Amino acid sequence: MFQKTDFWIGLAVGAVAGIFGYRFMQEREQQMAALQQSMAPAGQIPLAELQRQKEELEDMIAAQEAAQAE
């Protein structure tokens, strides 16, 4: 069994695939952790940012209302 070339090739391919899969999963976990840390709950968003977003939305609403009135 250990003298067959196909066995050793399969073993090597499996080991390489396992290593790459493990590295991919580790990188993915790090990306997810970084994403979770960057997302802040709504209570932690600065008031100035919320007011800026509110004004932007009000401007968009007014523009759509004006376009519908025409």
DSSP file (Angstrom, degrees, kcal/mol; ACC not computed):
  #  RESIDUE AA STRUCTURE BP1 BP2  ACC     N-H-->O    O-->H-N    N-H-->O    O-->H-N    TCO  KAPPA ALPHA  PHI   PSI    X-CA   Y-CA   Z-CA
    1    1 A M    >         0   0    0      0, 0.0     3,-1.0     0, 0.0     6,-0.2   0.000 360.0 360.0 360.0 -44.5    0.0    0.0    0.0
    2    2 A F  T 3   +     0   0    0      1,-0.2     6,-0.1     5,-0.1     0, 0.0   0.566 360.0  63.0 -78.1  -6.6    2.8    2.5    0.9
    3    3 A Q  T 3  S+     0   0    0      4,-0.0     2,-0.4     5,-0.0    -1,-0.2   0.568  78.8 100.9 -92.5  -8.8    4.7    1.7   -2.2
    4    4 A K    <>  -     0   0    0     -3,-1.0     4,-1.3     1,-0.1     3,-0.3  -0.617  66.2-146.8 -80.2 131.8    2.0    2.9   -4.6
    5    5 A T  H  > S+     0   0    0     -2,-0.4     4,-2.5     1,-0.2     5,-0.2   0.855  96.2  61.3 -65.4 -36.5    2.7    6.3   -6.0
    6    6 A D  H  > S+     0   0    0      1,-0.2     4,-2.6     2,-0.2    -1,-0.2   0.867 101.1  54.2 -60.5 -36.4   -1.0    7.2   -6.1
    7    7 A F  H  > S+     0   0    0     -3,-0.3     4,-2.5    -6,-0.2    -1,-0.2   0.946 111.0  43.9 -62.1 -48.6   -1.3    6.8   -2.4
    8    8 A W  H  X S+     0   0    0     -4,-1.3     4,-2.4     2,-0.2    -2,-0.2   0.866 113.8  50.5 -68.2 -36.4    1.6    9.2   -1.7
    9    9 A I  H  X S+     0   0    0     -4,-2.5     4,-2.7     2,-0.2     5,-0.2   0.934 112.5  47.2 -65.1 -45.0    0.3   11.7   -4.3
   10   10 A G  H  X S+     0   0    0     -4,-2.6     4,-2.5    -5,-0.2    -2,-0.2   0.897 111.8  50.5 -62.2 -40.9   -3.2   11.6   -2.7
   11   11 A L  H  X S+     0   0    0     -4,-2.5     4,-2.3     2,-0.2    -1,-0.2   0.920 112.3  46.6 -63.3 -43.8   -1.7   12.0    0.8
   12   12 A A  H  X S+     0   0    0     -4,-2.4     4,-2.5     2,-0.2     5,-0.2   0.920 113.0  48.7 -65.2 -44.3    0.3   15.0   -0.3
   13   13 A V  H  X S+     0   0    0     -4,-2.7     4,-2.6     1,-0.2    -2,-0.2   0.915 112.2  49.4 -62.9 -42.3   -2.6   16.6   -2.1
   14   14 A G  H  X S+     0   0    0     -4,-2.5     4,-2.3    -5,-0.2    -1,-0.2   0.902 111.3  48.9 -62.8 -41.6   -4.8   16.1    0.9
   15   15 A A  H  X S+     0   0    0     -4,-2.3     4,-2.2     2,-0.2    -2,-0.2   0.920 112.8  47.0 -65.0 -43.9   -2.2   17.6    3.3
   16   16 A V  H  X S+     0   0    0     -4,-2.5     4,-2.6     1,-0.2     5,-0.2   0.919 112.6  49.6 -64.1 -43.6   -1.8   20.6    1.1
   17   17 A A  H  X S+     0   0    0     -4,-2.6     4,-2.5    -5,-0.2    -1,-0.2   0.898 110.8  50.9 -63.0 -39.5   -5.5   21.1    0.8
   18   18 A G  H  X S+     0   0    0     -4,-2.3     4,-2.4     2,-0.2    -1,-0.2   0.897 110.3  48.8 -63.8 -41.0   -5.9   20.8    4.5
   19   19 A I  H  X S+     0   0    0     -4,-2.2     4,-2.5     2,-0.2    -2,-0.2   0.936 113.9  45.2 -65.4 -46.9   -3.2   23.4    5.2
   20   20 A F  H  X S+     0   0    0     -4,-2.6     4,-2.5     1,-0.2    -2,-0.2   0.900 113.2  51.1 -65.1 -38.9   -4.7   25.9    2.7
   21   21 A G  H  X S+     0   0    0     -4,-2.5     4,-2.3    -5,-0.2    -1,-0.2   0.908 110.5  49.1 -63.0 -41.7   -8.2   25.2    4.1
   22   22 A Y  H  X S+     0   0    0     -4,-2.4     4,-2.2     2,-0.2    -2,-0.2   0.924 112.0  47.9 -63.8 -45.0   -7.0   25.9    7.6
   23   23 A R  H  X S+     0   0    0     -4,-2.5     4,-2.4     1,-0.2    -2,-0.2   0.898 111.0  51.7 -63.2 -40.4   -5.2   29.1    6.6
   24   24 A F  H  X S+     0   0    0     -4,-2.5     4,-2.4     1,-0.2    -1,-0.2   0.922 110.3  48.1 -61.8 -44.6   -8.3   30.3    4.8
   25   25 A M  H  X S+     0   0    0     -4,-2.3     4,-2.3     2,-0.2    -1,-0.2   0.886 110.6  51.5 -65.3 -38.2  -10.5   29.6    7.8
   26   26 A Q  H  X S+     0   0    0     -4,-2.2     4,-2.0     2,-0.2    -2,-0.2   0.929 111.6  46.7 -63.7 -44.7   -8.1   31.4   10.1
   27   27 A E  H  X S+     0   0    0     -4,-2.4     4,-2.3     1,-0.2    -2,-0.2   0.898 111.6  51.9 -63.5 -39.8   -8.1   34.5    7.8
   28   28 A R  H  X S+     0   0    0     -4,-2.4     4,-2.4     1,-0.2    -1,-0.2   0.899 108.2  51.0 -64.1 -41.2  -11.9   34.4    7.6
   29   29 A E  H  X S+     0   0    0     -4,-2.3     4,-2.3     1,-0.2    -1,-0.2   0.896 110.2  49.9 -63.0 -39.7  -12.2   34.3   11.4
   30   30 A Q  H  X S+     0   0    0     -4,-2.0     4,-2.3     2,-0.2    -2,-0.2   0.901 110.5  49.7 -65.9 -40.2   -9.9   37.3   11.7
   31   31 A Q  H  X S+     0   0    0     -4,-2.3     4,-2.3     2,-0.2    -2,-0.2   0.912 111.7  48.4 -64.0 -41.9  -11.9   39.2    9.1
   32   32 A M  H  X S+     0   0    0     -4,-2.4     4,-2.5     2,-0.2    -2,-0.2   0.898 111.0  50.2 -65.8 -39.9  -15.2   38.4   10.9
   33   33 A A  H  X S+     0   0    0     -4,-2.3     4,-1.9     2,-0.2    -1,-0.2   0.908 111.8  48.1 -64.2 -41.4  -13.7   39.5   14.2
   34   34 A A  H  X S+     0   0    0     -4,-2.3     4,-1.7     1,-0.2    -2,-0.2   0.891 111.7  50.2 -66.0 -38.6  -12.5   42.8   12.7
   35   35 A L  H  X S+     0   0    0     -4,-2.3     4,-1.2     1,-0.2    -2,-0.2   0.908 109.9  49.9 -66.0 -41.8  -15.9   43.4   11.1
   36   36 A Q  H  < S+     0   0    0     -4,-2.5    -1,-0.2     1,-0.2    -2,-0.2   0.861 110.9  49.9 -65.9 -35.2  -17.7   42.7   14.4
   37   37 A Q  H  < S+     0   0    0     -4,-1.9    -1,-0.2     1,-0.2    -2,-0.2   0.841 108.8  52.3 -71.3 -32.1  -15.4   45.2   16.2
   38   38 A S  H  < S+     0   0    0     -4,-1.7     2,-0.7    -5,-0.2    -1,-0.2   0.736  92.1  84.9 -77.2 -21.1  -16.0   47.9   13.6
   39   39 A M     <  -     0   0    0     -4,-1.2    -1,-0.0    -5,-0.1    -4,-0.0  -0.724  67.2-163.8 -85.0 117.1  -19.8   47.6   13.9
   40   40 A A        -     0   0    0     -2,-0.7     5,-0.1     1,-0.1    -2,-0.1  -0.775  23.9-106.6-100.3 144.0  -20.9   49.8   16.8
   41   41 A P    >   -     0   0    0      0, 0.0     3,-2.0     0, 0.0     4,-0.3  -0.256  37.4-104.5 -62.0 158.7  -24.4   49.5   18.4
   42   42 A A  G >  S+     0   0    0      1,-0.3     3,-1.2     2,-0.2    -2,-0.0   0.798 118.4  62.0 -58.6 -31.1  -26.8   52.3   17.5
   43   43 A G  G 3  S+     0   0    0      1,-0.2    -1,-0.3     3,-0.0    -3,-0.0   0.641 100.0  55.3 -70.3 -13.9  -26.3   53.9   21.0
   44   44 A Q  G <  S+     0   0    0     -3,-2.0    -1,-0.2     2,-0.1    -2,-0.2   0.424  77.8 108.6-101.8   0.7  -22.7   54.5   20.3
   45   45 A I  S <  S-     0   0    0     -3,-1.2     5,-0.1    -4,-0.3    -3,-0.0  -0.637  81.1-106.4 -76.4 131.3  -23.0   56.5   17.1
   46   46 A P     >  -     0   0    0      0, 0.0     4,-1.8     0, 0.0     3,-0.3  -0.249  20.0-125.4 -60.1 145.8  -22.2   60.1   17.7
   47   47 A L  H  > S+     0   0    0      1,-0.2     4,-2.5     2,-0.2     5,-0.2   0.862 109.4  57.9 -60.1 -38.8  -25.1   62.5   17.8
   48   48 A A  H  > S+     0   0    0      1,-0.2     4,-2.1     2,-0.2    -1,-0.2   0.891 106.0  49.6 -61.3 -39.3  -23.6   64.8   15.1
   49   49 A E  H  > S+     0   0    0     -3,-0.3     4,-2.3     2,-0.2    -1,-0.2   0.905 110.4  50.0 -66.3 -41.3  -23.4   61.8   12.7
   50   50 A L  H  X S+     0   0    0     -4,-1.8     4,-2.3     1,-0.2    -2,-0.2   0.904 110.9  49.1 -63.8 -40.8  -27.0   60.9   13.4
   51   51 A Q  H  X S+     0   0    0     -4,-2.5     4,-2.4     2,-0.2    -1,-0.2   0.886 109.8  51.9 -65.8 -38.3  -28.1   64.5   12.8
   52   52 A R  H  X S+     0   0    0     -4,-2.1     4,-2.1     2,-0.2    -2,-0.2   0.918 111.3  47.1 -62.9 -43.5  -26.1   64.7    9.5
   53   53 A Q  H  X S+     0   0    0     -4,-2.3     4,-2.3     2,-0.2    -2,-0.2   0.884 111.0  52.5 -65.1 -38.3  -27.8   61.5    8.3
   54   54 A K  H  X S+     0   0    0     -4,-2.3     4,-2.5     2,-0.2    -2,-0.2   0.929 110.0  47.6 -63.4 -45.5  -31.3   62.8    9.3
   55   55 A E  H  X S+     0   0    0     -4,-2.4     4,-2.3     1,-0.2    -1,-0.2   0.896 111.0  51.7 -63.3 -40.0  -30.7   66.1    7.4
   56   56 A E  H  X S+     0   0    0     -4,-2.1     4,-2.0     2,-0.2    -1,-0.2   0.913 111.1  47.5 -63.1 -42.3  -29.6   64.1    4.4
   57   57 A L  H  X S+     0   0    0     -4,-2.3     4,-2.4     2,-0.2    -2,-0.2   0.902 110.3  51.9 -65.9 -40.6  -32.7   61.9    4.5
   58   58 A E  H  X S+     0   0    0     -4,-2.5     4,-2.5     1,-0.2    -1,-0.2   0.891 109.3  50.8 -63.1 -38.4  -34.9   64.9    4.9
   59   59 A D  H  X S+     0   0    0     -4,-2.3     4,-2.2     2,-0.2    -1,-0.2   0.905 110.5  48.9 -64.0 -41.4  -33.3   66.5    1.8
   60   60 A M  H  X S+     0   0    0     -4,-2.0     4,-2.0     2,-0.2    -2,-0.2   0.891 111.4  49.7 -65.6 -39.5  -33.9   63.3   -0.2
   61   61 A I  H  X S+     0   0    0     -4,-2.4     4,-2.5     2,-0.2    -2,-0.2   0.927 110.8  49.5 -64.6 -45.1  -37.5   63.2    0.9
   62   62 A A  H  X S+     0   0    0     -4,-2.5     4,-2.3     1,-0.2    -2,-0.2   0.891 109.9  51.4 -62.4 -39.5  -38.0   66.8   -0.1
   63   63 A A  H  X S+     0   0    0     -4,-2.2     4,-1.9     2,-0.2    -1,-0.2   0.900 111.5  47.0 -64.9 -40.5  -36.4   66.2   -3.5
   64   64 A Q  H  X S+     0   0    0     -4,-2.0     4,-2.0     2,-0.2    -2,-0.2   0.893 111.6  50.6 -68.8 -39.4  -38.7   63.2   -4.2
   65   65 A E  H  X S+     0   0    0     -4,-2.5     4,-1.6     1,-0.2    -2,-0.2   0.901 110.8  49.5 -64.2 -39.8  -41.8   65.1   -3.1
   66   66 A A  H  X S+     0   0    0     -4,-2.3     4,-0.9     1,-0.2    -1,-0.2   0.884 110.0  50.9 -66.5 -37.5  -40.9   68.0   -5.4
   67   67 A A  H  < S+     0   0    0     -4,-1.9     3,-0.3     1,-0.2    -1,-0.2   0.860 110.8  48.7 -68.7 -34.4  -40.4   65.6   -8.3
   68   68 A Q  H  < S+     0   0    0     -4,-2.0    -1,-0.2     1,-0.2    -2,-0.2   0.797 105.6  58.2 -74.5 -28.1  -43.8   64.0   -7.7
   69   69 A A  H  <        0   0    0     -4,-1.6    -1,-0.2     1,-0.2    -2,-0.2   0.741 360.0 360.0 -73.2 -22.1  -45.5   67.4   -7.5
   70   70 A E     <        0   0    0     -4,-0.9    -1,-0.2    -3,-0.3    -2,-0.1   0.474 360.0 360.0 -72.8 360.0  -44.3   68.3  -11.0
